């Protein structure tokens, strides 16, 4: 999985295939990592329930809310609880754009302005508001 859209073919390697969707394997990997399910079916990680709130802006409610429902259902099957917090756009942006990054997850959707992935990489990396990090990429520097 990558923040670079597949449509940006000059920056996309079709030889790299995503891992297949496999709930049983996901559960096995989480069990192997020691994240056991609690009595309510939610896994425990480092003494805390794997329960997270997803911020969703009101202008994202249509298809994004349906996408959230699907994601929530999949995560429930592996013992991870997702709750949605729908808020106006300004509040969602202020929660997610704060340097403290004191939120669990945010769900937005937009398309980069062109084929150069720099825009996406400048937004969704560990130095930016997304805080995204891929240790394999970071360790190869």
PyMOL commands that set and color helices and strands:
alter all, ss='L'
color gray80, all
select helices_A, chain A and resi 9-11+23-32+58-77+89-96+118-123+135-139
alter helices_A, ss='H'
color red, helices_A
select strands_A, chain A and resi 44-45+48-49+51-57+81-87+105-107
alter strands_A, ss='S'
color yellow, strands_A
deselect
rebuild
show_as cartoon
